[in-house]
Amino acid sequence: MYPYIKSLHIIFVVTWFAGMFYMPRLFIYNTEAELRNEPEKKILHKQFRVMMKRLWYGITWPSAIITLALGLSLLFNPDYDWYKIIFTEMGLWLLIKLVFVLFLYLYHFSLHIIFKQEMRGIYKYSSMQLRIWNEIATIFLFAIVMLVVVKQAISLAWGFAALIIFIFILIMAIRVYKKIRMKK
């Protein structure tokens, strides 16, 4: 049964991330619609709100809940007892992964706050700020997958160094994209 639960867990992680990758894009488009003239602005806001509601409540939230439920069932599976080794050297990768997962859920909740604001027509963040916030999910994905796949094969120091380099590359890519966009 364990492989089936694990497979479903991975599938729902993928759908959850899909929602978290696309939702900030919709925030960006909805925010940029503010720059349009009426009636285009009103039409765009209406369409983006429909898209955001469907994505958030139809895919992203259910996937987050199912991912959590399946993840906990894997963690507390009596055949593997992951929770017993989590504080040992062998389980360090899992402990660090779970910390990243905790922060990922906090990121998810931050998206929910932005979602609620945009649904009320409150646009607190610029499209550039939202583009940067959009990359946070990428950082979590990179860190979590590397931890799961590589486990003890990489040192903690090298892993964090790679993560910092990856974040630096993402920031540089965002800056380059902004410069290209400003030229247009």
N, CA and C of each residue as an Amber inpcrd file, in Angstrom:
protein
   552
   0.8140000  -1.2030000   0.0000000   0.0000000   0.0000000   0.0000000
   0.8660000   1.2790000   0.0000000   2.0280000   1.1870000   0.6660000
   2.9260000   2.3310000   0.7860000   3.2820000   2.9470000  -0.5690000
   3.6590000   2.1460000  -1.5870000   4.0030000   2.7510000  -2.8880000
   2.8280000   3.5030000  -3.5400000   1.6070000   3.0240000  -3.3120000
   0.4360000   3.7010000  -3.8810000   0.1980000   5.0410000  -3.1900000
   0.3380000   5.0540000  -1.8880000   0.1770000   6.3040000  -1.1410000
   1.2640000   7.2950000  -1.5380000   2.4920000   6.8010000  -1.6620000
   3.6060000   7.6510000  -2.0620000   3.3850000   8.2210000  -3.4650000
   2.9050000   7.3800000  -4.3760000   2.6180000   7.8390000  -5.7400000
   1.5510000   8.9260000  -5.7410000   0.4810000   8.6980000  -5.0020000
  -0.5780000   9.7100000  -4.9180000  -0.0610000  10.9970000  -4.2760000
   0.7730000  10.8490000  -3.2640000   1.3690000  12.0120000  -2.6120000
   2.1490000  12.8420000  -3.6390000   2.9600000  12.2050000  -4.4450000
   3.7580000  12.9070000  -5.4610000   2.8450000  13.5750000  -6.4930000
   1.8090000  12.8680000  -6.9140000   0.8610000  13.4390000  -7.8880000
   0.2140000  14.7030000  -7.3400000  -0.2260000  14.6600000  -6.0840000
  -0.8800000  15.8440000  -5.5150000   0.1120000  16.9570000  -5.1810000
   1.3670000  16.6100000  -4.9120000   2.3960000  17.6390000  -4.7670000
   2.5390000  18.3880000  -6.0960000   2.5490000  17.6400000  -7.1910000
   2.6780000  18.2490000  -8.5230000   1.4930000  19.1750000  -8.8150000
   0.2760000  18.7160000  -8.5360000  -0.8890000  19.5700000  -8.8150000
  -0.9190000  20.7820000  -7.8890000  -0.4730000  20.6060000  -6.6580000
  -0.4120000  21.7300000  -5.7200000   0.5820000  22.7760000  -6.2260000
   1.7640000  22.3120000  -6.6290000   2.7530000  23.2430000  -7.1620000
   2.2470000  23.9080000  -8.4400000   1.5490000  23.1730000  -9.2670000
   1.0030000  23.7800000 -10.4880000   0.1140000  24.9670000 -10.1240000
  -0.7170000  24.7770000  -9.1230000  -1.5690000  25.8690000  -8.6620000
  -0.7700000  27.0300000  -8.0980000   0.2760000  26.7080000  -7.3290000
   1.0770000  27.7800000  -6.7280000   1.9640000  28.4870000  -7.7520000
   2.2730000  27.8180000  -8.8530000   3.0190000  28.4860000  -9.9180000
   2.1030000  29.3970000 -10.7390000   0.8980000  28.9490000 -10.9920000
   0.0060000  29.7070000 -11.8710000  -0.7440000  30.8210000 -11.1470000
  -1.0470000  30.6080000  -9.8710000  -1.8270000  31.6110000  -9.1340000
  -1.1540000  32.9870000  -9.1170000   0.1290000  33.0750000  -8.7770000
   0.7560000  34.4090000  -8.8230000   0.7680000  35.0210000 -10.2200000
   0.8130000  34.1850000 -11.2580000   0.7270000  34.7270000 -12.6220000
  -0.6280000  35.4100000 -12.8110000  -1.6750000  34.7730000 -12.3080000
  -3.0060000  35.3950000 -12.3950000  -3.0630000  36.6730000 -11.5660000
  -2.3920000  36.6920000 -10.4190000  -2.3150000  37.9280000  -9.6270000
  -1.6560000  39.0300000 -10.4470000  -0.5840000  38.6740000 -11.1310000
   0.1430000  39.6520000 -11.9480000  -0.7630000  40.2030000 -13.0450000
  -1.4160000  39.3100000 -13.7710000  -2.2990000  39.7450000 -14.8590000
  -3.4490000  40.5990000 -14.3280000  -4.0090000  40.1890000 -13.1930000
  -5.1250000  40.9270000 -12.5960000  -4.6570000  42.3090000 -12.1320000
  -3.4640000  42.3780000 -11.5580000  -2.9010000  43.6540000 -11.1180000
  -2.6240000  44.5580000 -12.3150000  -2.0620000  43.9840000 -13.3680000
  -1.7660000  44.7780000 -14.5660000  -3.0270000  45.2360000 -15.2850000
  -4.1330000  44.5500000 -15.0700000  -5.4020000  44.9830000 -15.6650000
  -5.8300000  46.3340000 -15.1160000  -5.3310000  46.6960000 -13.9380000
  -5.6300000  47.9990000 -13.3470000  -5.1490000  49.1460000 -14.2350000
  -4.1460000  48.8630000 -15.0530000  -3.5710000  49.8930000 -15.9190000
  -4.3930000  50.1060000 -17.1960000  -5.3580000  49.2600000 -17.4240000
  -6.1830000  49.3430000 -18.6410000  -7.3210000  50.3370000 -18.4420000
  -7.8840000  50.7620000 -19.5410000  -9.0450000  51.6520000 -19.5000000
 -10.3200000  50.8370000 -19.4330000 -11.3730000  51.4730000 -18.9520000
 -12.6910000  50.8290000 -18.9620000 -13.1720000  50.7410000 -20.4090000
 -13.9120000  49.7900000 -20.8220000 -14.4810000  48.6580000 -20.0910000
 -13.5370000  47.4540000 -20.0280000 -12.3690000  47.5640000 -20.7280000
 -11.4330000  46.4380000 -20.7660000 -11.0040000  46.0320000 -19.3520000
 -10.7390000  47.0040000 -18.5010000 -10.3080000  46.7420000 -17.1270000
 -11.3450000  45.9090000 -16.3710000 -12.5760000  46.2810000 -16.4720000
 -13.6530000  45.5730000 -15.7750000 -13.8080000  44.1410000 -16.3000000
 -13.7250000  43.9920000 -17.6050000 -13.8540000  42.6650000 -18.2320000
 -12.7000000  41.7590000 -17.8030000 -11.4790000  42.2900000 -17.8310000
 -10.3140000  41.4970000 -17.4320000 -10.3880000  41.0860000 -15.9650000
 -10.7410000  42.0430000 -15.0940000 -10.8550000  41.7140000 -13.6670000
 -11.8920000  40.6080000 -13.4320000 -12.9980000  40.7220000 -14.1190000
 -14.0560000  39.7110000 -13.9590000 -13.5480000  38.3270000 -14.3880000
 -12.8730000  38.2710000 -15.5320000 -12.3620000  36.9910000 -16.0370000
 -11.2740000  36.4280000 -15.1290000 -10.3440000  37.2830000 -14.6960000
  -9.2600000  36.7900000 -13.8280000  -9.7990000  36.3150000 -12.4810000
 -10.8110000  36.9700000 -11.9560000 -11.3930000  36.5240000 -10.6810000
 -12.0240000  35.1340000 -10.8220000 -12.6890000  34.8950000 -11.9270000
 -13.2650000  33.5650000 -12.1690000 -12.1450000  32.5290000 -12.2510000
 -11.1060000  32.8460000 -13.0060000  -9.9810000  31.9140000 -13.1620000
  -9.2910000  31.6480000 -11.8210000  -9.0960000  32.7090000 -11.0390000
  -8.4290000  32.5560000  -9.7410000  -9.2610000  31.6950000  -8.7910000
 -10.5640000  31.9370000  -8.7380000 -11.4210000  31.1330000  -7.8480000
 -11.3770000  29.6580000  -8.2210000 -11.4800000  29.3780000  -9.5030000
 -11.4780000  27.9800000  -9.9480000 -10.1490000  27.3020000  -9.6510000
  -9.0580000  28.0010000  -9.9290000  -7.7410000  27.4260000  -9.6690000
  -7.5070000  27.2360000  -8.1730000  -7.8350000  28.2550000  -7.3870000
  -7.5240000  28.2260000  -5.9640000  -8.3660000  27.2010000  -5.2030000
  -9.6750000  27.2480000  -5.4420000 -10.5620000  26.3520000  -4.6900000
 -10.7700000  24.9940000  -5.3610000 -10.5180000  24.9190000  -6.6610000
 -10.7410000  23.6620000  -7.3750000  -9.5090000  22.7780000  -7.4860000
  -8.3180000  23.3930000  -7.4420000  -7.0860000  22.6170000  -7.6180000
  -6.1080000  22.8390000  -6.4630000  -5.7650000  24.0910000  -6.2020000
  -4.6590000  24.3790000  -5.2890000  -4.9710000  23.9830000  -3.8450000
  -6.0770000  24.4510000  -3.2980000  -6.4190000  24.0890000  -1.9170000
  -6.6520000  22.5880000  -1.7540000  -7.4730000  21.9570000  -2.6060000
  -7.6430000  20.5020000  -2.4350000  -6.3220000  19.7420000  -2.5310000
  -5.4540000  20.1490000  -3.4440000  -4.1590000  19.4730000  -3.5860000
  -3.2970000  19.6700000  -2.3490000  -3.3230000  20.8590000  -1.7620000
  -2.5470000  21.1220000  -0.5440000  -3.0320000  20.2410000   0.6070000
  -4.3320000  20.1030000   0.7390000  -4.9020000  19.2910000   1.8240000
  -4.6010000  17.8080000   1.6100000  -4.7880000  17.3330000   0.3900000
  -4.5310000  15.9120000   0.0980000  -3.0380000  15.6160000   0.2280000
  -2.1790000  16.5360000  -0.2230000  -0.7290000  16.3670000  -0.0660000
  -0.3680000  16.2170000   1.4030000  -0.9440000  17.0540000   2.2430000
  -0.6620000  16.9930000   3.6800000  -1.1410000  15.6730000   4.2780000
  -2.3660000  15.2800000   3.9450000  -2.9120000  14.0340000   4.4920000
  -2.0810000  12.8260000   4.0650000  -1.7310000  12.7660000   2.7880000
  -0.9280000  11.6410000   2.3030000   0.4930000  11.6800000   2.8680000
   1.0590000  12.8700000   2.9910000   2.3920000  13.0020000   3.5640000
   2.4370000  12.5300000   5.0080000   1.4230000  12.9070000   5.7780000
   1.3640000  12.4500000   7.1720000   1.1720000  10.9410000   7.2480000
   0.3730000  10.3910000   6.3370000   0.1860000   8.9320000   6.3560000
   1.4890000   8.2150000   5.9860000   2.3150000   8.8120000   5.1540000
   3.6320000   8.2310000   4.8480000   4.5690000   8.3470000   6.0490000
   4.5370000   9.5050000   6.6810000   5.4210000   9.7510000   7.8170000
   5.1200000   8.7950000   8.9740000   3.8360000   8.5430000   9.2210000
   3.4380000   7.7110000  10.3560000   3.0480000   6.2980000   9.9470000
   3.4890000   5.8650000   8.7750000   3.2190000   4.5040000   8.3060000
   3.9750000   3.5190000   9.2070000   3.2710000   2.5490000   9.8050000
   3.9330000   1.6220000  10.7320000   5.0070000   0.7470000  10.0820000
   4.9600000   0.5820000   8.7640000   5.9710000  -0.2400000   8.0830000
   7.3100000   0.4740000   7.9390000   7.3110000   1.8070000   7.9960000
   8.5410000   2.5580000   7.7730000   8.9760000   3.3930000   8.9720000
   8.0490000   3.8290000   9.7930000   8.3600000   4.5670000  11.0230000
   9.3200000   5.7340000  10.8060000   9.0580000   6.5610000   9.7930000
   9.9110000   7.7150000   9.5100000  10.0010000   8.6450000  10.7070000
   8.9120000   8.7750000  11.4340000   8.8930000   9.7020000  12.5500000
   9.8800000   9.2980000  13.6460000  10.2880000   8.0180000  13.6790000
  11.2370000   7.5550000  14.6970000  12.6780000   7.9310000  14.3560000
  12.9750000   8.1110000  13.0750000  14.3670000   8.4160000  12.6950000
  14.5790000   9.8890000  12.3680000  13.5300000  10.6850000  12.4620000
  13.6040000  12.0730000  12.0020000  14.6750000  12.8890000  12.7280000
  14.9330000  12.5860000  13.9940000  15.9190000  13.3490000  14.7560000
  17.2680000  12.6410000  14.8420000  17.4680000  11.6460000  13.9850000
  18.7670000  10.9710000  13.9220000  19.5380000  11.5200000  12.7330000
  20.8120000  11.1610000  12.6450000  21.6260000  11.6270000  11.5180000
  21.0540000  11.1340000  10.1930000  20.5610000   9.8990000  10.1830000
  19.9860000   9.3360000   8.9660000  18.7080000  10.0810000   8.5370000
  17.9950000  10.6360000   9.4860000  16.7420000  11.3160000   9.1820000
  16.8590000  12.8150000   9.0620000  18.0930000  13.3540000   9.1130000
  18.2810000  14.7990000   9.0440000  17.6850000  15.3930000   7.7690000
  17.8680000  14.7020000   6.6420000  17.3270000  15.1970000   5.3770000
  15.8100000  15.3550000   5.4660000  15.1480000  14.4000000   6.1420000
  13.6930000  14.4480000   6.2700000  13.2700000  15.6010000   7.1760000
  13.9900000  15.8170000   8.2410000  13.6810000  16.9340000   9.1400000
  13.8050000  18.2630000   8.4030000  14.8880000  18.4240000   7.6620000
  15.0820000  19.6620000   6.9000000  13.9880000  19.8080000   5.8430000
  13.6490000  18.7070000   5.1810000  12.5800000  18.7380000   4.1780000
  11.2700000  19.1900000   4.8240000  10.9590000  18.6600000   5.9830000
   9.7160000  19.0280000   6.6590000   9.7040000  20.5010000   7.0740000
  10.8680000  21.0410000   7.4030000  10.9540000  22.4790000   7.6950000
  10.6340000  23.2750000   6.4280000  11.2100000  22.8610000   5.3000000
  10.8960000  23.5210000   4.0300000   9.4030000  23.3830000   3.6960000
   8.8350000  22.2260000   3.9660000   7.4010000  22.0070000   3.7060000
   6.5600000  22.9280000   4.5840000   6.9560000  23.1010000   5.8360000
   6.2570000  24.0340000   6.7220000   6.2720000  25.4390000   6.1260000
   7.4440000  25.8760000   5.6630000   7.5430000  27.2010000   5.0360000
   6.7560000  27.2650000   3.7250000   6.6780000  26.1440000   3.0330000
   5.8780000  26.0950000   1.8090000   4.3970000  26.3160000   2.1140000
   3.9200000  25.7290000   3.1930000   2.5340000  25.9750000   3.5910000
   2.3270000  27.4270000   4.0130000   3.3110000  28.0230000   4.6630000
   3.2110000  29.4500000   4.9930000   3.1510000  30.2830000   3.7190000
   3.9340000  29.9040000   2.7200000   3.8750000  30.5670000   1.4130000
   2.4750000  30.4110000   0.8110000   1.9300000  29.2040000   0.8910000
   0.5770000  28.9420000   0.3930000  -0.4210000  29.8830000   1.0690000
  -0.3130000  30.0300000   2.3880000  -1.2250000  30.9250000   3.1090000
  -1.0210000  32.3770000   2.6970000   0.2210000  32.7560000   2.3800000
   0.4530000  34.1250000   1.9120000  -0.2390000  34.3490000   0.5660000
  -0.2230000  33.3210000  -0.2840000  -0.9540000  33.4290000  -1.5530000
  -2.4530000  33.5600000  -1.3050000  -2.9380000  32.8820000  -0.2820000
  -4.3610000  32.9710000   0.0450000  -4.7290000  34.4010000   0.4760000
  -3.8500000  35.0320000   1.2290000  -4.0890000  36.4230000   1.6440000
  -4.1430000  37.3300000   0.4220000  -3.1770000  37.1700000  -0.4850000
  -3.1710000  37.9850000  -1.7110000  -4.4200000  37.6920000  -2.5410000
  -4.7950000  36.4190000  -2.6350000  -6.0050000  36.0240000  -3.3560000
  -7.2260000  36.7630000  -2.8040000  -7.3860000  36.7420000  -1.4820000
  -8.5420000  37.4080000  -0.8550000  -8.5250000  38.9100000  -1.1360000
  -7.3300000  39.5220000  -1.0810000  -7.2210000  40.9530000  -1.3670000
  -7.6290000  41.2560000  -2.8000000  -7.1050000  40.4740000  -3.7300000
  -7.4100000  40.7350000  -5.1410000  -8.8800000  40.4670000  -5.4560000
  -9.4700000  39.5250000  -4.7670000 -10.9030000  39.2620000  -4.9780000
 -11.7440000  40.4600000  -4.5220000 -11.2150000  41.2260000  -3.5680000
 -11.9130000  42.4330000  -3.0840000 -11.4870000  43.6890000  -3.8560000
 -10.6110000  43.5090000  -4.8520000 -10.1700000  44.6510000  -5.6440000
  -9.0610000  45.4530000  -4.9790000  -8.3480000  44.8390000  -4.0550000
  -7.2270000  45.4980000  -3.3730000  -5.9370000  44.9690000  -3.9960000
  -5.1420000  45.8870000  -4.5450000  -3.8930000  45.5170000  -5.2130000
  -2.7320000  46.1760000  -4.4740000  -2.2170000  45.4780000  -3.4690000
  -1.1590000  46.0330000  -2.6140000   0.2260000  45.9120000  -3.2290000
   0.3840000  45.0070000  -4.1820000   1.7160000  44.7100000  -4.7120000
   1.7800000  45.0270000  -6.1920000   2.9450000  45.4870000  -6.6090000
   3.1490000  45.7510000  -8.0310000   3.3160000  44.4190000  -8.7600000
   3.2180000  44.4730000 -10.0730000   3.4010000  43.2380000 -10.8430000
   4.8270000  42.7180000 -10.6850000   5.8080000  43.6030000 -10.4970000
   7.1890000  43.1570000 -10.3050000   7.3440000  42.4670000  -8.9450000
   6.7330000  42.9970000  -7.9110000   6.7800000  42.3460000  -6.5990000
   6.1350000  40.9660000  -6.6650000   5.0460000  40.8650000  -7.3950000
   4.3650000  39.5770000  -7.5380000   5.2070000  38.6040000  -8.3630000
   5.9430000  39.1040000  -9.3340000   6.8370000  38.2360000 -10.1200000
   7.9250000  37.6430000  -9.2190000   8.4540000  38.4660000  -8.3510000
   9.4660000  37.9740000  -7.4140000   8.8380000  36.9530000  -6.4680000
   7.6660000  37.2590000  -5.9420000   6.9810000  36.3420000  -5.0250000
   6.6380000  35.0290000  -5.7250000   6.3900000  35.0910000  -7.0080000
   6.0760000  33.9020000  -7.7920000   7.2350000  32.8990000  -7.7770000
   8.4660000  33.3900000  -7.6670000   9.6420000  32.5210000  -7.7140000
   9.9080000  31.7930000  -6.3980000   9.2360000  32.1820000  -5.3410000
   9.4300000  31.5240000  -4.0440000   9.0670000  30.0420000  -4.1490000
   7.9920000  29.7300000  -4.8520000   7.5940000  28.3200000  -5.0220000
   8.6850000  27.5410000  -5.7470000   9.3480000  28.1690000  -6.6900000
  10.4410000  27.5150000  -7.4140000  11.5760000  27.1560000  -6.4640000
  11.8890000  28.0580000  -5.5600000  12.9530000  27.8140000  -4.5850000
  12.5830000  26.6320000  -3.6870000  11.3410000  26.6110000  -3.2120000
  10.9010000  25.4930000  -2.3760000  10.9240000  24.1730000  -3.1400000
  10.4750000  24.2050000  -4.3780000  10.4780000  22.9910000  -5.1900000
  11.8970000  22.4650000  -5.3490000  12.8050000  23.3280000  -5.7030000
  14.2060000  22.9490000  -5.8810000  14.7580000  22.3320000  -4.5940000
  14.5740000  23.0040000  -3.4760000  15.1240000  22.5420000  -2.1960000
  14.5230000  21.2080000  -1.7690000  13.2180000  21.0830000  -1.8670000
  12.5480000  19.8680000  -1.3900000  12.8970000  18.6650000  -2.2600000
  12.8650000  18.8380000  -3.5700000  13.1860000  17.7120000  -4.4580000
  14.6420000  17.2840000  -4.2690000  15.5390000  18.2350000  -4.1630000
  16.9480000  17.8840000  -3.9470000  17.1160000  17.1100000  -2.6410000
  16.4430000  17.5390000  -1.5980000  16.5450000  16.8320000  -0.3140000
  16.0140000  15.4060000  -0.4110000  14.9000000  15.2430000  -1.0820000
  14.2810000  13.9180000  -1.1870000  15.1360000  12.9780000  -2.0320000
  15.6650000  13.4770000  -3.1240000  16.4050000  12.6180000  -4.0430000
  17.8360000  12.3690000  -3.5620000  18.5020000  13.4200000  -3.1420000
  19.9070000  13.3080000  -2.8030000  20.1170000  12.7830000  -1.3730000
  19.2450000  13.1480000  -0.4700000  19.3030000  12.7340000   0.9440000
  20.6800000  12.9930000   1.5490000  21.3600000  11.9590000   1.9980000
  22.6340000  12.1320000   2.6860000  23.8270000  12.2500000   1.7340000
  23.6190000  12.1150000   0.4470000  24.7350000  12.1230000  -0.4990000
  25.3790000  13.5040000  -0.6340000  24.7330000  14.5270000  -0.1400000
  25.2890000  15.8810000  -0.2260000  25.3780000  16.4500000   1.1870000
  26.4050000  17.2080000   1.4360000  26.5390000  17.8000000   2.7610000
  25.5530000  18.9590000   2.8950000  25.2280000  19.2560000   4.1280000
  24.3090000  20.3530000   4.4180000  24.8650000  21.6800000   3.9030000
  26.1430000  21.8980000   4.0980000  26.7760000  23.1500000   3.6690000
  26.7110000  23.3120000   2.1480000  27.0510000  22.2400000   1.4080000
  27.0040000  22.3150000  -0.0550000  25.5680000  22.4800000  -0.5490000
  24.6400000  21.8370000   0.1230000  23.2310000  21.9660000  -0.2590000
  22.7230000  23.3870000  -0.1150000  23.0490000  24.0140000   1.0170000
  22.6200000  25.4030000   1.2240000  23.3640000  26.3530000   0.2900000
  24.6210000  26.0770000   0.0200000  25.3780000  26.9040000  -0.9260000
  24.7260000  26.8440000  -2.3100000  24.3580000  25.6440000  -2.7360000
  23.6810000  25.4910000  -4.0310000  22.3540000  26.2310000  -4.0430000
  21.6260000  26.1830000  -2.9350000  20.3400000  26.8810000  -2.8490000
  20.5370000  28.3900000  -2.9410000  21.5410000  28.9100000  -2.2760000
  21.8400000  30.3460000  -2.3350000  22.2170000  30.7510000  -3.7620000
  23.0240000  29.9500000  -4.4270000  23.4040000  30.2310000  -5.8170000
  22.1630000  30.2100000  -6.7130000  21.2840000  29.2350000  -6.4890000
  20.0520000  29.1460000  -7.2690000  19.1840000  30.3910000  -7.0590000
  19.0600000  30.8370000  -5.8190000  18.2770000  32.0450000  -5.5240000
  18.9030000  33.2500000  -6.2140000  20.2230000  33.3660000  -6.1720000
  20.9300000  34.4580000  -6.8360000  20.6400000  34.4560000  -8.3350000
  20.6890000  33.2780000  -8.9470000  20.4040000  33.1580000 -10.3850000
  18.9710000  33.5880000 -10.6910000  18.0280000  33.1900000  -9.8540000
  16.6310000  33.6010000 -10.0490000  16.4830000  35.1130000  -9.9560000
  17.1350000  35.7210000  -8.9740000  17.0540000  37.1820000  -8.8100000
  17.6460000  37.8780000 -10.0290000  18.7690000  37.3930000 -10.5120000
  19.3890000  37.9890000 -11.7010000  18.4690000  37.8270000 -12.9210000
  17.8510000  36.6680000 -13.0590000  16.9350000  36.4380000 -14.1840000
  15.7470000  37.3940000 -14.1190000  15.2290000  37.6480000 -12.9240000
  14.1150000  38.5920000 -12.7630000  14.5530000  39.9940000 -13.1630000
  15.7550000  40.3850000 -12.7580000  16.2700000  41.7160000 -13.1110000
  16.4630000  41.8590000 -14.6150000  17.0020000  40.8370000 -15.2400000
  17.1960000  40.8690000 -16.6930000  15.8430000  40.9690000 -17.3910000
  14.8900000  40.1750000 -16.9270000  13.5440000  40.2150000 -17.5120000
  12.9400000  41.6070000 -17.3640000  13.1290000  42.2340000 -16.2110000
  12.5820000  43.5870000 -15.9870000  13.2100000  44.5800000 -16.9600000
  14.5190000  44.5000000 -17.1690000  15.1870000  45.4060000 -18.1010000
  14.6920000  45.2060000 -19.5260000  14.5270000  43.9710000 -19.9220000
  14.0030000  43.6670000 -21.2630000  12.5970000  44.2110000 -21.4070000
  11.8000000  44.0090000 -20.3880000  10.4010000  44.4610000 -20.3980000
  10.3110000  45.9800000 -20.4390000  11.2130000  46.6490000 -19.7350000
  11.2080000  48.1290000 -19.6950000  11.5810000  48.7080000 -21.0540000
  12.4310000  48.0080000 -21.8130000  12.8280000  48.4870000 -23.1360000
  11.6670000  48.4560000 -24.1200000  10.7570000  47.5220000 -23.9000000
   9.6070000  47.3930000 -24.8030000   8.6410000  48.4710000 -24.4410000
